[in-house]
Amino acid sequence: MQYYEDDKYIEKIRTRLLRRIRRCNKLRLEIEDFIEGIEDSRTRLVLQLRYIEGKSWVYIYRQLGSSKESYSRMIHNIYLI
């Protein structure tokens, strides 16, 4: 009997995880659509590198050719705040 209960538990967890994965995939698509809709290419690049590719602020400001990390954060904050 113990195995049956374990199987039910595992299936419940599996179902929950699959639901969360589908939700995450849906949210990712919404985020990508939002970022693709940004007209300013520099702002779009900052948000894509940060939120889609998971890059650090240091990486982003270097990609922008800036000498200050705060530059990429400033672009981010001006758009989102």
N, C-alpha and C positions, 0 to 999 in steps of 0.2 A: 504493500500500500504506500509506503514512503516514496517509492520511485514515481508513482502516479502523481502525488502531490508536488514533488519536485518538478516534474514535467509541466504541470499546470503553472507553477510559479515561473519557470523559465519561459514559457510561452507568453505569459502576462508581461514579463520584462521585455521580451523580444518585440511584442506588439507596441509597447510604450516607446521603446527606442526607435522603431520604424516610424512611428507617428512624429517623434521629435526630429528625426532626420528629414522627413518630408517638410516639416515646418521650417527647418533651417534652410533647406534648399529653396523654398518659396521666398523666404526673407532675403536670401542672397540674390535671387533674381530681381527682387524689388530694389535692393540697394544698387545693383549693377545698372538697372534701368534709370534710377535716380541720378547716378553719377554720369551716365551717358548723356543725360539731358542737360547737363551743365554746359552753358555756351562758352565760358572762358576756358581755354585749353589748359592754362596753367593750374587753375583751380581744379579742373577735372583730373589732371595728372596727379596733383597732391592727394586728392580723395581716393583715386584709384590705387595709387601706391600704398596708401595707409590702410584703407579698408578692404580692398580686394586682394592685394598682394601681401599685406601685413608687414610692410617695410617700416623701419625705424625713422624717426625724424631726421637723424643724421644722414641716413641714406637718401632721404627725400631732398634735403637741402643741397646735398652734393649733386644730385641729378638735375636740380634746377640751376646749378652753377653759382650758387650763393656761398658766401663765406660765413654766414650765420645760421645756426639751427633755428633761431627764432623766426626767420623768414618764412619757412614752410609752415610753421605753426600759425603765423600771422595770416597767411593766405587761408588756411583752414578755418581759423576763428572768425575772420571777416565774413566768410561765406555762411558758416553754420550758426554763428551766435548773433 
